[in-house]
Amino acid sequence: MPWAGPSTLTENAPIPGGFKRFPLSATLAASEAIASRRQRGQPILPLGFGESGLPVHPVLTAALADGAGHSGYGPVAGTQRLREAAAGYWSRRSLSTRPDQVVAGPGSKPLLFGLLLAIGSDVAVPRPSWVSYAAQTRLIGAMPHFVPALPGQGGICDPAELDRAVTASRAGDRRIGAVLVTLPDNPTGRLARSAAVRELCAVAERHDLIIISDEIYRDLVHDSSAEVVSPAAVAPDRTVVSTGLSKSLSVGGWRIGVARMPDGKAGPMLRDRLLGVASEIWSAPTGPVQHAAAVAFDEPDELVERVSRSRSLHAAVCTAAARICAKAGLAVAAPQAAFYLYPDFAPWRDDLSRRFGISGGPGLAALLLDRYGACTLPGSAFGENSTSWRLRLATGLLYGDLDEQREQALTAADPLRLPWIASALARLGEILADLRP
Ligand SMILES: Cc1ncc(COP(=O)(O)O)c(C=O)c1O
């Protein structure tokens, strides 16, 4: 008989963190759904995966090739060259940073996971918030505590609700020791205001919470003059900041991210623990990619220009998609950053339930995929109740299937007039017109 695997690994074997199984992360599952529909030759409107589908800038491809000889493991925290470049990146954003405060890893996602392990407590996460915060917290055997995000401002827990949640958890047998902030936010595309950041920092101070500020979309705030106040500027001794190049320079597949440790004595303690985790899991970030990432974090003029063009393109297409949703009668806040919008289909709830027998976002997302080939993610993937009618639409893959089209999208005076972008947006309008009561 063929060996069927270890006998302890059964369907019902207990898994730490209360998992029954380890499902594929919702965003990556969406990406795979898009790929398999494409392979079968079915039309698809790819609004599910949070990727910025733009070509890699030649400065970066040259730097990657130039770094090919970096074949040793190198330091766990990343090379001195990369850490200096990342320190410079943050210092130019009013967060004075020393290279020894920086830890690099294979993407900001594993760094966040390492940080959660290093902190080791329950975590407060905004509702809604990025799919992986709660899943990673469960993976480490701790509990995510969803706290409603401030209305109209995504990515930040309502400070008063956070205060209540921490007090309540400690009155029971749980300990919330950290809070996550996404600045600006995925899934809502909104940017928390500085007053809210300050209030949240005050609550964190009162309850001695570590703040993890995920700032991977920071350079993609549509209005480049908008004030972005990092919790690290307000509560420097208790805030870790993470970022990466996946979104601003569209190199998600290169897998590189960096984290900035707090200024005070929590800094070296967290760094040592994070390095312990890193050394047992990924050893060190990939050598050639670190070399290229250092060039990126140095921010030469060509890359600053590229990020700026990408930002304008994201703003144009995402805002146009939001206008289409609003015109169709959906409730949607104006996107402020990156390529996300988060419309609420609640105004159509009764009609959708009656016509299609669905009761919220998951049914609606399935309907959109089956009936129209439109891939989206329901709010439930971001911690919302399954009766919520919100969907996250990601517009970063509407810029064309070919690099040539994407280059044109980056340089066009009006990208909305490019036929492939115009037709994708028109398709969204048609779908909504068909669904509308
Ligand atoms: C809010 C947020 N944080 C982190 C990540 C992960 O990025 P990375 O590619 O650096 O692991 C993503 C990617 O979707 C994200 O949306």
The ligand as a MOL file (V3000), in Angstrom:
LIG
                    3D

  0  0  0     0  0            999 V3000
M  V30 BEGIN CTAB
M  V30 COUNTS 16 16 0 0 0
M  V30 BEGIN ATOM
M  V30 1 C -2.1430 46.2780 3.6780 0
M  V30 2 C -1.1180 45.3500 3.1240 0
M  V30 3 N -0.0380 45.0580 3.8550 0
M  V30 4 C 0.8990 44.2150 3.4120 0
M  V30 5 C 0.7840 43.6030 2.1770 0
M  V30 6 C 1.8400 42.6030 1.7640 0
M  V30 7 O 2.7800 43.1290 0.9460 0
M  V30 8 P 4.1650 42.3980 0.6230 0
M  V30 9 O 4.1380 42.1250 -0.8220 0
M  V30 10 O 5.2230 43.4100 1.0400 0
M  V30 11 O 4.2750 41.1590 1.4650 0
M  V30 12 C -0.3220 43.8730 1.3750 0
M  V30 13 C -0.5040 43.2010 0.0680 0
M  V30 14 O -1.5760 43.0300 -0.4450 0
M  V30 15 C -1.3020 44.7900 1.8540 0
M  V30 16 O -2.3880 45.0830 1.1290 0
M  V30 END ATOM
M  V30 BEGIN BOND
M  V30 1 1 1 2
M  V30 2 1 2 3
M  V30 3 2 2 15
M  V30 4 2 3 4
M  V30 5 1 4 5
M  V30 6 1 5 6
M  V30 7 2 5 12
M  V30 8 1 6 7
M  V30 9 1 7 8
M  V30 10 2 8 9
M  V30 11 1 8 10
M  V30 12 1 8 11
M  V30 13 1 12 13
M  V30 14 1 12 15
M  V30 15 2 13 14
M  V30 16 1 15 16
M  V30 END BOND
M  V30 END CTAB
M  END
